[in-house]
Amino acid sequence: MSEKTEKHPAARQYYRAFYQNNRLRFALAMFLTILSFPGNLIGSWLLGEVIDVVAARDLDWLWQTLVFTVIFFVVMFLLSLGMYRAKSSFVYRALAQYKSLAFQNLSEKSISAFSRENTGRYISVLTNDVNSVEENYLKRTFLLVFYVLLFFGSLGMMFWYSPVLTIATIVLSLFPLAGSLLMGKELAAREKIVSDKNEGFVAQLKDLLSGFSVIKSFKAEGEAQRMFDISNRDVEEGKRRRYWWECLLTAVSQNLCADTLQFGIFFLGAFLAIRGDITAGTVLIFVNLCNFVIQPINIIPQYWASRKAAKALIDKLSQVTEENAGRSGEAIPPVLRDAISLDHVSFGYEPNKPVLQNVSLRLEPGKKYAIVGGSGSGKSTLLNLLMGAYDSYSGSIAIDGKELREVDTDSLYDLMSLIGQSVFLFDDTIRRNITMFRDFPDSQVDSAVKRSGLLELLSQRGEDYRCGENGAGLSGGERQRVSIARCLLRGAPVLLLDEATASLDNQTAFAVTDAILHLDGLTRVVVTHRLEETLMGQYDQIIVMRNGQIQERGTFRQLMEQKGFFYSLFTLAA
C-alpha cells in the first residue's frame, strides 16, 4: 500500500514524532500483528476438519482435532495479549510525543502572533482531531496490514482447496469492492467537515464561557443559548451526516454485497459437494473464508479513506502551528546599554489607515517613561511594536543600534516584559504563579516578593495558597503584584505596562504604580490614563500622544508650565 507524500512539508516532523524512540514498540506490534492473521485461517480449517471428522465417524481423529484446537486457542490468546500490549504501548507513546511537539511548536509563537489567533482552534486540533488521529491513523495502521494479509491469505487457502470456487469468490467480490471504493471517498470528506465544525463549536463554547460574566450582567442568557444551540446543532448535523454515510456504506458493502457473496459461494459449494468434487467440510471452510475476504473488502477502503482524513488533520495541525511562527533573527543580550530608539516610525493595521505617524523617541536604560493620551492615540500600538508584534512599520526601531526586525523574538522577550490590564494566573499556588513553575533560589523569590509588595499577602495566606481559576481567589491589585513579581524574578531589564492598573480602584492603582516606579535598575515604560500629580512627578519623561503622533514630551513640571495639550488632559482629569 503506497501513500502520497504529505502535502504540507512541516507535517513530516509530526509523523517523525510518532516513531521517536518508539520504533522498537512499533516493530514488535507489527510483528505480532502479522503473526496473528494466520489464526483466522487455521480456525476455518479446524471447522472443516470437524465436519469431515463427523462424516468419517472417526473418534481418534476427533480427539486429536480437539487437543490441537485447545492448544491453538491458548497460543492465539497469548499472542493476542502480547499484540494488544505492544500496540497500546506504541500508540499512546506516539500520541504523547505528537501532542508534546504540537504544544512545543505553539509555544514558539510570538505573544502578538498568538493573541491574533483563535485559541479554540488549537483546543480542537489537540482534542477532537487527536482522537481521530489515534483511531484512524495509528491504530488502523496495524488493522490495514492485518486485513490485507487476511485477504490474500484467505484467497490463497481457497485456491489450494478449489480454484473454481476461488474464481467465483473473486468475481462476486468485485461488487462490494466497487461500493466501498466509491463511497469511501465521500466518508473521508465528511470526516474533514466534522473536524472543521468541531473547531467552530469549541471556539464558540470558549467564547461563551469566557464571557459568562458579561452575558449575565447584560441578561443575554437567551441570546447565548441560541448561539450555543446553533453551533451545537451544526456540529451534530455534521456528525449525523458522517454516521449516516458509515451506516449506508455498511449496509451496501456488508449486508447486501456480503450476503450475495456468501450465499452464492454456499450454493455453488453445495453443488460441487453433491457432485463429489469437494467435501462438506471444504464447503464450510469456503463459507467461513468468505467472511475473511468480504471483511477486508468492506473495511480496507473505509479504513484507507479515514486514514487519509486523519493525515489531513495532521497536515492541518502542522499549518496551525506554522502560521505566524515566531520571528527568527540575531539574538541580543538581555541588557539595555544605550537606548531603544524609534526613528520616524509609522504604522497602521490596515493600508492607508495609520495609527502611528512619524514617531521618533529615545528610551534610555534605567529611566521611567509615561505614555499618555486620549483613546485611540496609538499608545498601546507603540508598546506592541516594541514587543515585536509587527514588522510592517516604516522607519526604524533599534535596540542598542540593532534593528528590531532583525532581532530573534526569544531574546527580545529576555530583554522586555509586558504587563497588560488583564493578568492571567494559573489555578495553582502563589509561588508557582510567581516562578512560572521553574526552580529559583529562595533568596531571589523573596527579593521579588518584597519588591513587588507581596509580603503582606504571603504573610496572610502563605506561598502555597491556590490562586483559583485565573486568580479568582485574589484581588485585582494582588494579581497585578504577582505579575510584577514574575517580571522581577525573570530579570528582564525593560518593563512595559499597558494600562496595567486600569481595572483597579484608585487606591490600589496608586499603590501598584508607585511600587513599580520605585523599582531600581529597570527601564519602565508605562501607558496610563491616570494622571495623579504624585505619580506623574516621578517620571523622567512624559510622552504625550495625539492622533498617532507625539504631541509633547517633558517632565511633569515642564509640561504643566507649557500649558499645552497635557495641561488640558491633566486639568480635565483632576
FIBA-749161 format. One record per residue: residue in three letters; x, y, z of N, C-alpha, C in turn. Coordinates in steps of 0.1 Angstrom, whole numbers, plus 5000, padded with zeros to 4 digits. Atoms other than C-alpha are relative to their C-alpha. Example, Ala and Ser with C-alpha at 12.3 -4.5 7.8 and 13.67 -1.06 7.14 Angstrom:
% FIBA-749161
ALA500949885000512349555078500950125000
SER499149895000513749895071499250115008
% end
This chain:
% FIBA-749161
MET500949885000500050005000500950125000
SER499249885001501650324989499150125003
GLU500749874997500650675001500750114994
LYS499449885006501251014986500850065012
THR499249924991503951225003499150115006
GLU500849904994502451465028500150134993
LYS500149885008501251775011500750125007
HIS499449894992502452005039501449965005
PRO498750044996506251985044500250005015
ALA499849994986506052095080499449885008
ALA500750114993503851785088501049895002
ARG499150114998506851555085500549995014
GLN499550014987508051645119499049935010
TYR501050074991504751525134500049854997
TYR499950145002505051195116501249945006
ARG498850054993508551155129499849995015
ALA500250004985507351235164499349875004
PHE500650134997505250915163501049895003
TYR499050114999508350705160501350035007
GLN498849964993510950895180500149915013
ASN499750094989512450645205498849905002
ASN501250085000509350435196500049894989
ARG500050095012510450225166499949865005
LEU500050144996511049915186498649955004
ARG501450034997507549925200499149984988
PHE500750015013506149975165500349874994
ALA499550125007508249695151499449875007
LEU500550114992507149455179498549984998
ALA501550015002503449545175499749954986
MET500250045014503649505137500349854998
PHE499650145001505449175140498949905006
LEU501050084994502849035164498750014992
THR501249995009500049165141500149914989
ILE499850095012501548975112499949855005
LEU500150134995501848665134498649955002
SER501350034995498248685144499049964989
PHE501050025010496548675110499849864996
PRO500250145004497148305102499049935009
GLY501050064990494948225133498649994994
ASN501350015006491848305113499949894990
LEU500050115010492848075085500049865007
ILE500050134993493647795109498749975007
GLY501350024994490347845127499049954989
SER500950055011488547805093500349854997
TRP499650145003490547485086499549915011
LEU500550094989489547345121498549984998
LEU501450025002485847405113499849894989
GLY500150105011486247205081500449865004
GLU499650134995488146935099498949935008
VAL501150064991485346885125498949944991
ILE501150065009482746845097500449874994
ASP499650125007484846595079500249885010
VAL499950114989485546405112498749945002
VAL501350054998481846385117499649904989
ALA500450085012481346255082500749875000
ALA499350125000484045995087499849925012
ARG500350074987482845895122501349945006
ASP498750044994486545875134500250075013
LEU499949944986486745925172501550045003
ASP498649964997490545925173500450134993
TRP499749875008490746195146499350125008
LEU500749894992488146395167500850045012
TRP499249964988490246375199501350084996
GLN498849935005493346475180499750154996
THR500449865004491546775165499650085012
LEU500449924988490146875199501350045008
VAL498849974993493646865215500750124993
PHE499449895008495047075186499350135002
THR500849874999492147325189500350075014
VAL499849944987492747375227501450075000
ILE498649945001496547435221499950134992
PHE500149895009495647665192499450125007
PHE500749894993493247875213500950075011
VAL499149944990495847915241501150084994
VAL498949935006498648015218499450144994
MET500649885006496348265199499650105011
PHE500349914989495148415233501250075005
LEU498749944996498748475244500550094990
LEU499649915010499648615211499250134999
SER500849885001496748855211500350095012
LEU499649914989497648975246501350084997
GLY498849945003501149045235499950114990
MET500349915011499949215203499450135006
TYR500749884995497549445222500850085009
ARG499149924991500049535248501050084992
ALA499049935008502649625222499450124992
LYS500749895008500149825201499750125010
SER500449894991498850025232501350075004
SER498849934996502450095243500550094989
PHE499649925011503350225208499150124998
VAL501049905004500150425202500050115010
TYR500149894990500050615235501350075002
ARG498749935000503750695235500050104988
ALA500049925012503350815199499150135001
LEU500949894998500351035208500650105010
ALA499449914991502151185238501150084994
GLN499049925007505051285216499550094990
TYR500649925010502851415189499450135006
LYS500649884993500951645213501050095006
SER498949924994504151745231500650094989
LEU499449925011505651855197499150124996
ALA501049905003502452045189500150125009
PHE500049894989502552235222501350084999
GLN498749935001506252305218500050104988
ASN500149915012505652455183499150125003
LEU500949884997502752665196500750095010
SER499449914990504852795225501150084993
GLU499049925006507452915200499550124992
LYS500549885006505053165185500250125009
SER499849884992505453525195498750035007
ILE501249964993503053675220499050074992
SER500949925008501553915195499349914990
ALA500650095010501053635169499049925006
PHE501050084994499353415193498750075004
SER501249934996497053685205499150034988
ARG500849975011495853745170499249874995
GLU500650135005494753375166498949965010
ASN501250064993491653185178500549885008
THR499550124992492752955207499149884999
GLY500950125001489652745202500449914989
ARG499450085011491352625170501049905005
TYR499050084994494252495190499449895009
ILE500650104992492052325215499349894992
SER500650105009490152155187501049904994
VAL499050095006493252015170500749925010
LEU499450084990494651895203499149915008
THR500950084994491551725214499249914990
ASN500850075009488951625188500949944989
ASP499250065011491551585160500949905004
VAL499150104994493951395182499349865001
ASN500750134999491251135188499849934987
SER500150055014490751095151501349944995
VAL498650055003494551065146500349875007
GLU499850134992494650795173499349884993
GLU500850115005491850585159500249974985
ASN500050025014492150645122501349994993
TYR498750015005495850675117500949905007
LEU499050094993497850505144499449865001
LYS500550134998495550215153499749924987
ARG500450075013494350145118501249974991
THR498850045007497850125105500249855002
PHE499950154998498049775121498949934994
LEU501250075006494549685111500049994985
LEU499950005015495149775075501049894996
VAL499050105003498249545074499349865003
PHE500650124996496249275092499049954989
TYR501050045009493349285068500549984986
VAL499450035013495449295037500649865000
LEU499450144999497348985048498949905001
LEU501150094998494048825058499349984986
PHE500750015013492548895023500849914991
PHE499250085010495448745003500249865006
GLY499850134994495948465028498849914998
SER501350075002492248365025499949964986
LEU500150045014492348374987501049894997
GLY499050105003495548164987499549865006
MET500550124995493947905010498849954992
MET501150045009490747904989500549934987
PHE499550055013492747844957500649865002
TRP499450134998494547554973498949895001
TYR501150104998491147384982499349994987
SER500850015012489247474950500250134991
PRO499849895009490347704921498750054995
VAL501349965006486747704907499350105010
LEU500749914990485247844940500750135002
THR499249884997488148084944499750114989
ILE500349915011487448234909498650065002
ALA501449954998483748264917500050105012
THR499949914989484648434950500650144996
ILE499449875004486848694933499050084991
VAL501049935009484148774907498950065008
LEU501149954992481448814933500550115010
SER499449904991483849024955500150144993
LEU499849875007484049294928498950105004
PHE501149914997480649434938500250075013
PRO499849924988481349514974501350095000
LEU498849925001484849634965499750134993
ALA500349885007483449884940499250105009
GLY500849924991480850004966500950075010
SER499149954990483550054992500950114995
LEU499149905005485950244970499250134996
LEU500849895004483250474956499550085012
MET500649934988481750554990501050055010
GLY499049964990484950575009500550144999
LYS499549865002486050904993499150105007
GLU501049904994482851075005500149995015
LEU499850014986483450935040501150085005
ALA498949924997486851105041499750155000
ALA500449865001485351435030499150045012
ARG500949974989482651415057500850005013
GLU499150004988485351335083500650145002
LYS499349875000487151665074498950115004
ILE501049904997483851855076499750005015
VAL500250024985483251715112501150075008
SER498849944993486751835122499850155000
ASP500249865001486052185109498950055009
LYS501249964992482652205126500449995015
ASN499650014986484152085159500950115004
GLU499249894997486752355157499250135002
GLY500849894998484052615153499249995013
PHE500750024987482052465182500850035012
VAL499149984988485052465206500250155001
ALA499849855000485752835196498850075006
GLN501249934996482152935202499849975015
LEU500150044986482052745236501050085008
LYS499049934993485252905247499650155002
ASP500449864999483953255239498850025010
LEU501249994991480653195258500449985014
LEU499650024986482353055289501050125005
SER499149894996485053335289499250125002
GLY500849884998482353595286498849985009
PHE501150034992480053445312499550125008
SER500449894991480153745335499350114992
VAL500649895009479353985306498649954996
ILE501350065004476453755295499050025011
LYS500949994988474953755330499750155003
SER500249864996475454135336499150074990
PHE500949945010473654215303498749924998
LYS501250095001471053945308499849954986
ALA500050055014471953795275500049855000
GLU499950145000471453435285499249934989
GLY500850055011468753375259500850004987
GLU499249995012470953505231501249905000
ALA498950094999473953305244499549854997
GLN500550135002471752995245499749974985
ARG500350025014470653045209501349994992
MET498750015007474353095198500549865002
PHE499550134997475252775216499249894992
ASP500850105007472352585201500349994985
ILE499749995014473152695166501349924997
SER498750075002476752585169499949855003
ASN500150144996475852265187499349924989
ARG500750075010473252165161500949994987
ASP499250015012475752245133501049895001
VAL499050104999478452015146499349865001
GLU500750134999475951735155499449964986
GLU500550035013474451765120501149944991
GLY498850055008477951715105500349865005
LYS499750144995478451405127498949914996
ARG501150095004475051275118500249964985
ARG499850035014475851305081501149904998
ARG498950105001479151125086499549865005
TYR500550134995477450845107499149944990
TRP500950065010474750805081500749944989
TRP499350055011477250765054500849875004
GLU499350124995479150505075499049885000
CYS501050115000475850315080499649964986
LEU500450035014474950335043501149924994
LEU498950075006478450215034500049855006
THR500150134994478049925059498949924994
ALA501250075005474549835046500349954985
VAL499750045014475749835009501049894999
SER498950095002479049665014499949875008
GLN500050124991478449425043498749924999
ASN501350075000474749345042499649954986
LEU500450045014473849355005501049924993
CYS499050075008477049254988500649885007
ALA499450114993478449035015499049885000
ASP501050105000475248835017499949934987
THR500050055013475248794980501249904998
LEU498850085001478848664981499949875008
GLN500050124991478348425010499049904994
PHE501050105004475148264997500349954986
GLY499650055013476448244962501149895001
ILE499050104998479548064973499549875007
PHE500650124992477447844997499349914990
PHE500850085009475147724969500949944989
LEU499150065010477947674944500849895006
GLY499350114993479947484970499249885003
ALA500950114998476947274978499949914987
PHE500150075013476647194941501249914998
LEU498850085002480247084939500249895010
ALA499950114990480046884971499149884996
ILE501050105005476946694957500649924989
ARG499450075011478946614926501249925005
GLY498850084995481846484948501350074997
ASP498849935003484346744937500750055013
ILE499549954987484846874973499249945011
THR500850064988483846765008499150115006
ALA500949904993481246925030500850095009
GLY499149914992484047045053500650114992
THR499549905008485547225024499050124997
VAL501149905002482247405017500050095012
LEU500149914987482147525054501350085001
ILE498849925000485847635051499850124991
PHE500249905010484947835020499050115005
VAL501049904995481847995036500750095011
ASN499449924989483948095066501150094995
LEU499049915006486848225045499450114992
CYS500749895007484348435025499950125009
ASN500049894990484048645057501350075000
PHE498749945000487748695056500450064987
VAL499849935013487648805020499150135000
ILE500949895000484549025023500350115010
GLN499749904989485649185056501150104996
PRO499049905004488849335042499550094988
ILE500549925012487049445010499150115006
ASN500849904994484549635032500850105008
ILE499349924990487049765058501150084994
ILE498849935005490149845038499850134994
PRO500349865006488650125016499650105011
GLN500449904989486950275047501150045008
TYR498949974992490050255068501050094993
TRP499149935008492150385040499550154998
ALA500649865001489750685035500150075013
SER499949944987489650755072501450035004
ARG498649984997493450725074500450134992
LYS499749885008493750985046499450135007
ALA500649894993491351205065500850045013
ALA499249974988493451175097501350064996
LYS498849935005496551265076499750144997
ALA500349865003494751575065499950085013
LEU500049944987494251655102501450035006
ILE498649984997497951615108500650124993
ASP499649885008498651855079499450135006
LYS500649884994496152095095500750045012
LEU499349964988497952085128501350074996
SER498749945004501252155110499850144995
GLN500249875005499752455093499650105011
VAL500449924989498152585125501250045008
THR498949974992501452565144501150084992
GLU499149935008503452705115499650144997
GLU500549865003501253015109500550095011
ASN499649894991502553335125501149955010
ALA499050044991505553155139500950115004
GLY499249904995507953345160501250044990
ARG498949965009510553555141501349965004
SER498650034997514053425139500950114996
GLY499149895003516953655138501249995009
GLU498850004991520053765157499650025014
ALA500249994986520053715194500750135006
ILE499449884993520654025216500249975014
PRO499850034985521954025252498850065008
PRO501149954992519354075279500450125009
VAL499649884993520754415288499850124991
LEU500149885008519954765276501250095004
ARG498849924997523254955273499950154996
ASP500149865005522455265252498650055000
ALA501349955001518855315243499149914991
ILE500950045010515755195225499650124992
SER500249885008515455435196498949984989
LEU501050015011512455495173500350134991
ASP499649895010513255705142499050004989
HIS501049985011510355835121499249884998
VAL500750135001508255525128498550044997
SER501449995004504855505111499449864999
PHE500650145000502455205113498550014999
GLY501550025000498855105105499649864999
TYR500450145001496954785109499449974986
GLU500550015013495254855076500650104990
PRO499449905009496555025044499350135000
ASN500549865001496155405043499250045013
LYS500749964988494855405079501150005011
PRO498950004991497955505100499550025015
VAL500349994985497755455138501250085006
LEU498949924995501255595144500650074988
GLN499549925011502755875123501350075004
ASN498749924999506455985122500450015015
VAL499750004986507155885158501549985002
SER498650014996510755955170500150015015
LEU500050014986511655865205501349925005
ARG498850064994514655765227499749965014
LEU500250054986514255545258501349955006
GLU498750034995517355525279499949915012
PRO500050104989518255255304499950065014
GLY500149964986517155285340499050125002
LYS500849884999514755575333498549965000
LYS501450024999510955605339499350094990
TYR500749925010508655705310498549975001
ALA501450025000504955765310499550044986
ILE500649975013502955755277498550025003
VAL501449974997499655935280499450064987
GLY500849955011496956055256498649945000
GLY501450055001493356005246499949864994
SER500250145006491855675235500250014985
GLY499750015014493055575200501250094996
SER498849915004496155795201501249924996
GLY498950095004498455495195500949955011
LYS499150034989499855435230500249855000
SER499950154999499155055231500749954988
THR499350045012500255015195501550025001
LEU498649974999503555175203500749895009
LEU499550104992504154915231500149864992
ASN500050125008503154635207501149994990
LEU498949995009505754745182501349975007
LEU498750034992508454745209500149855004
MET500050144997507454385217500149914988
GLY499850085012508054285181498749944994
ALA501350065005504354235172499950014985
TYR500149975014504654375137501350044994
ASP498849965008507354415111499750104989
SER500449925012505354625087500050155003
TYR499949854998506254965102501050064991
SER499049925007508155225083500950075010
GLY499149944991511155395098500849895007
SER499150104994513455225123499750005015
ILE500050024985513155075158501349925003
ALA498750064997516554995172500349985015
ILE499650034986517754835204501550005001
ASP498649995000521254945211500650004986
GLY499549995014521655015174499649894991
LYS500450125008520254675163498550024996
GLU501449985005517154705141499149885005
LEU500950104993514154525158499649894990
ARG500450105009513154345126501049884999
GLU499050105001516454155127500349935013
VAL499750064986516254055164499149885002
ASP500750124996515253705175499050035011
THR501049974990511953715194500349955014
ASP499750064987513153485221500950095008
SER499149914993516053715230499350135003
LEU500749884998513754015227499249995013
TYR500750024987511553865255500949995012
ASP499050004989514653825276500350145004
LEU499749864997515154195274498850085005
MET501249934996511554315278498949915004
SER501250074995508454205297498950104999
LEU501249925002504954335291499049965011
ILE501150034991502254365318498850084995
GLY501249945005498854435305498950025010
GLN501249984991495454525320499549875006
SER500550134996494454165322501249915003
VAL498950094996496853945342499449865002
PHE500550144999496453565338500849935011
LEU499450094990497153345368499549864998
PHE500450145001497152965368499349965013
ASP500750064988494952765392501149925008
ASP498950064993498052695413500450095011
THR499649924988499952835443500650134995
ILE499449875003501153195445501449994996
ARG498650015003504753085445500249954986
ARG499850055013504352875414499550094989
ASN500449905009502553155397501150114998
ILE498949915001505453385405501249944992
THR498850075007508153135394499749954987
MET500450065013506153015364500549864999
PHE499750154999506852655376501449964998
ARG498650025000510552695375500650015014
ASP499350004987513152655403500950125001
PHE499249894997514652965417500550005014
PRO499649994986516753025448499050085009
ASP500949944991514653125478500350155001
SER499649864998516653445481499550094988
GLN500549935012515653555445498550025001
VAL501549994999511953475451499750105011
ASP500349914989511953655484500350154996
SER499749865004513553965468498950054991
ALA501149965009510953965440498750035008
VAL501249994992508153925466500050145007
LYS499949874992509454215487499950124991
ARG500049885008510054455458498650024993
SER501449995006506554385443498950035010
GLY501149974990504754445476499149895003
LEU500850114997503554095481500249945014
LEU499750054987504954045516498749985009
GLU501250004992501654125533499149884996
LEU500950115005499653875511500649875004
LEU499450134996502153595517500049975015
SER500050024986502253655554498649965005
GLN501350034996498453635555499549864995
ARG500550125007497853335531501149894998
GLY498950105002501253175526500249984985
GLU499650015014503053105494499349884993
ASP500750125006501152775489498550024998
TYR501449975002497852945487499649994985
ARG500450015014496052845455499250124995
CYS500649875005495053145434498649984994
GLY501350025007491952985418500150024985
GLU500049985015491052985381500250144996
ASN499749875005492653285365500150105012
GLY499849914989493453425400498750045007
ALA501349954994489853435412500050015015
GLY499949994986490953395448500850125005
LEU499249884997493053725446499350124995
SER500649875004492054085443500850044987
GLY499349955012492954285412501450055002
GLY498749954997495854455429500949895003
GLU499250124997497154125442500549934988
ARG499750075012497053975408501150084992
GLN499049925007499054275393501349995007
ARG498750014993501654245421500649874997
VAL499550135003502053875413500750014986
SER499449985014502653975376501350085001
ILE498749924998505254235387501149915006
ALA499050094994506953975409500649904989
ARG499550095011507153745378501150074992
CYS499149925008508854015358501350025007
LEU498849984992511254095386500949885001
LEU499250124999512253735391500649964987
ARG499450035013512753685354501250084997
GLY498849925002515153975354500050084987
ALA500049925012514054145322500350155004
PRO499649864996515654495324499150114995
VAL501049905005512854675304498649955003
LEU501450044996509354665318499050104994
LEU501049935007506454775297498749975007
LEU501350024993503054835313498950074991
ASP501149955008499954885292498750015007
GLU501249974992497155035313499849895011
ALA500050114991498154775339499150025013
THR500849974988496054955367498650054996
ALA501349945005493055055345498849945007
SER501150064994490754805362500050005015
LEU499950004985491854875398499450125005
ASP500549884993490355115423501250105001
ASN499049895000492255445427501149975010
GLN499050024989493955355460500949884996
THR499250115004495155015447500950034988
ALA499349965012496155155413501250095004
PHE498949914996498255425430501149925007
ALA499050084993499955175453500849914990
VAL499350095009500854935424500950094991
THR499149925009502155215401501150065008
ASP498949944991504155375430501049895002
ALA499050114998505755035437500849984987
ILE499350025013506655005400501150114998
LEU499249885002508155355399501249995010
HIS498950014990510355275430500949884998
LEU499150115002511854965415501450054994
ASP498649955004515655015410500549924988
GLY499350075010517654925379499249964988
LEU500850045011514754885355499750134991
THR500549905009513755085324498549985000
ARG501550025000509955145328499350094990
VAL500849925009507555255301498649965003
VAL501450034995504055295314499050084992
VAL501149945007501055355293498950025011
THR501049984990498455515316499050114997
HIS500949895002495355725317499850075014
ARG500149944986495755805355501150115001
LEU499149885000497256155358500250065014
GLU499849954987497856185396501450085000
GLU498849914999500356465403501249935007
THR498950074993502356255428500749904992
LEU499450105008502955985403500650064987
MET499549935012503456205372501350075003
GLY498849934996506156395391501249905001
GLN498950094999508256075394500649954987
TYR499550055013508656005357501150104995
ASP498949935007511856115339499550084988
GLN500549945011509856195309498549954998
ILE501450035003506156215300499850024985
ILE500249995015505356145263498550014998
VAL501449975003502056295252499749974986
MET500350045013500456135222498650054996
ARG501349955005497656265200499949974985
ASN500250045014496356115167501249934994
GLY498950085005499255875164501350085000
GLN498749935000501956145169500350045014
ILE499549944987504056275198499750155000
GLN500449864999502356605207501050085008
GLU499249934991504556695236500949905007
ARG499250084991507256555259500850085009
GLY499249934990509056655290499649955014
THR500450044986508856635328498750065003
PHE501349954996505656695346500050155002
ARG499949854997506757045357500150074986
GLN499849935013507857135321498750004993
LEU501350005007504557025306499050095006
MET501049914994502457205331500350144998
GLU499649865003504457525326499750044985
GLN500349975014503857495288498550034998
LYS501449985001500157485294499449964986
GLY500450055013499657275262499049895001
PHE501050115000497756955255500049925013
PHE499950074987499056775286499350075011
TYR500649914990497957065307498549985000
SER501450025001494457025293499549875005
LEU500450134995494356655299500149995015
PHE499950014985495556695335498950085007
THR501049914994493156975342498649935000
LEU501350075001490156765329500049885009
ALA499950124992491356455349499950045015
ALA499949964986491656655381498650005007
% end
